[in-house]
């Protein structure tokens, strides 16, 4: 995974359609062509059976972190050790991280 990504209006519409978004909390969306760690981006989640599009800050902040800025550094995990590293293990086990 790279450290930045693009989310155009067309791509957002495609994703919302593909994942059958039922509730859109994104009211002030504008396309971004250089989204970096620690910036807000759109995330599609499912809670209580409802698929929701919302803004989230990109990055993982472990429960033990004293400073939120660590989230900008924690964006990549090795698939081989994701279930072993203290930072990634709890969210991975709760299906909050996805690997390819």
N, C-alpha and C positions, 0 to 999 in steps of 0.2 A: 504494500500500500504506500502511496506517496504521501507527502505532507500537505498537499493542497488539492482542491477539486473544484469543479464547475457545477452550478445548478442553474440552468436556464429555465425560463417560464415553460417552454415546451416540455422539458424533461420533468419538471414538477407536475405538470398536468398528466403526463404519461404514467408517472409513478402513482399519483393519486388514483388514477383509473385502474391501473394494474392491481393495486392493493385494496381496491374498493373502499376508499376513505369515506367514512360515514359522518365524521365531524371534522370540520376544518377550522382550527384555531388560528390559522395564518391569515391575518387581515391586512398586513402591511408588507406583502411580499414584493421584492424586486429582484431580478436575476443577479447572480453574482458569478464572476468569472475567475475568482481567486480566493476561495474560502480557505482560511488557514486555521490550524488548531487554536483553540480558545475563542474563536468567533462563533456567533450564533448561526445556526443553519436549520433547515427544516428536517424534521425526523418524523417518520411514520411509526406509530406504536399501536399496540392493542391492549386495552384495559377493560376488563369485565365484558369481553366480547365485542367491544366497539373499537373500530379502527379510526385512529385520530392522527391528524397532521398538526404538528406544533413546532414552535421554535425551541431548540435546545442548544446549549453551549457544547462545542465539539471538544472532546477530551475526557479521559477517565480520571476522576479524583477519588482515590481510595479513601475508605472511611477513616483511616488512621492519619491522613495527610493534615498537616498544620497550616498549609498554604494552598489556596485554590489554584495558584499559578502552575502547580505541578501538572495539571491537566493538559497544558500545552505540550508537555514532553511525553505524555503517556498516550500515544495514538497508535502505536504498532506493537504487536505481540507475535512471537513465533508460535506457529501452529503446534510444533513439537512439544512446547513447554507451557502453553497457555493455561493448562489445568494444574500447573505446579507452582507458578510464580505467585507470591503473596498479593501482588497488585491486581492480577487478572483472574485468579482462581475463584474468588467468591462471585463476581459478576458472571463469569463464564458458566459456572454451575447453576446460576439462576437464569440462564439464557438471556443475559443482558449484553453479551458480546457475541459477535458473529465472526467466524473465520471461513475462508474459502479454501 
